[in-house]
């Protein structure tokens, strides 16, 4: 299999944290950079706002950078992405290319049939960035005379599809890989409350795109999947979507790995992190509740993006409400809903109580919220917590707390990152309805925290190849979920948590070791081989294309 000499990785989430693709690329970087050094180049948008983990170095690629500005009006910043491996990164100011939008869209329509006529929202911004990224690759290739090198350009998600197609059109010698991490139309079907999984065979992607006003994004994603040299997706469950909704069988499934560097070393460093996290969680909860939370309280959480149904936030709250009324659930429990919402500000009363260590003896107003929200009466989490009847009164053995902020260490209440707080949990629950992969349960077991997920998540399906999925004692419980078994899912998760709660300290330590063992099999050192296969498929196809072109021209 042909191996690449140069790899360009293009994504809207390079140095720009939005969702799971940021985690994919930022953790994959070290494994690739160890082999390709500065021949691995990430390309992201220069959004004009402070970049996540970008350290500019004007000495890097300085001659090319100046030539790119002069030859193609490419205004770029070059530096290092300050993640593990510190790979070389190029950020492109794509805004000047908006002037050529209509000509670009016509060209891609003429060559590939992409219909951009119904575009709205973030479509234009994504496409112009992708086009600019492709121009960066083309100019770099020509400036450095890479004609005798094997070059791969990897584009992630529909947001970069325009770049993959432009490069196919303008520089066919470069092999293109396109990865859809979640089909745009599949996510839209699920997000609009329509049944997806049990009815997948009954859907037509083009028809649903018209119904849900997704024509432009769907058209771009579908045609990129069909025309890229290698089309990949991240799990078997998303591959099913691709076959039905994009009418294209993926060439490869490339599961998402992680790097264990963010996990503290075993022994005292890990135990210290856990103590610190539990202290912070108990302290904030205690101030809200007006009473101290015991050291041995059972702490459970859900995290991730605020996709109320897709991420199973509704299920999580329902599980907690059921356990709240369960006579067999005896221990003190605090459940944390850690999903970022539309924050107005950290609560001033809570912040003052924390900063001045004021002794609070009565529950605060709205004692299940750490930050005030815009439109609080319309917030779905808040409404469900109220509807379920949670009061967080002292008489309730299970309390629930909504932490609606990005845990970036600067939220004003915890001032700790998600990875700093995660070790303090006793369990995490991610009952996803739509989850192409699912980094959150993977991160949980990496920290030795047992987790519950579903078989509608890519990670859940992968985990079932390692463990049975039926016993939380294995570290991962994988709940069977369909379009119609919501109540069963709530019951099954409740049973998992009861089983874990009843374990003694020795048994829980054994569960943590099971978590670590499973997590060790999901690192990039195991999964990067799938990407190399994808690169090889793309390079072989590109080489054949060039040979065919040569034959036609002779």
Secondary structure as UniProt FT lines:
FT   STRAND          6..10
FT   TURN            12..15
FT   HELIX           20..36
FT   HELIX           37..39
FT   STRAND          40..45
FT   TURN            52..53
FT   STRAND          54..56
FT   TURN            58..61
FT   HELIX           62..72
FT   STRAND          76..81
FT   TURN            84..85
FT   STRAND          88..92
FT   HELIX           95..100
FT   HELIX           101..112
FT   TURN            117..118
FT   TURN            121..122
FT   HELIX           123..143
FT   TURN            144..145
FT   TURN            147..148
FT   STRAND          151..156
FT   HELIX           158..160
FT   HELIX           161..170
FT   TURN            172..173
FT   STRAND          175..180
FT   HELIX           184..191
FT   TURN            192..193
FT   TURN            198..199
FT   HELIX           200..202
FT   HELIX           205..211
FT   TURN            212..213
FT   HELIX           215..227
FT   STRAND          230..233
FT   HELIX           236..241
FT   HELIX           242..246
FT   STRAND          252..253
FT   HELIX           260..262
FT   TURN            266..267
FT   HELIX           268..289
FT   TURN            295..296
FT   STRAND          298..304
FT   TURN            308..312
FT   HELIX           313..324
FT   TURN            327..328
FT   STRAND          333..339
FT   STRAND          343..346
FT   HELIX           348..355
FT   TURN            356..357
FT   TURN            365..368
FT   STRAND          371..373
FT   TURN            374..375
FT   HELIX           376..378
FT   HELIX           380..388
FT   TURN            394..395
FT   STRAND          398..402
FT   HELIX           418..422
FT   TURN            423..424
FT   STRAND          427..429
FT   HELIX           439..446
FT   TURN            447..448
FT   STRAND          451..454
FT   TURN            455..456
FT   HELIX           458..463
FT   TURN            464..466
FT   HELIX           472..474
FT   STRAND          476..479
FT   HELIX           486..501
FT   HELIX           505..519
FT   TURN            520..521
FT   HELIX           524..552
//
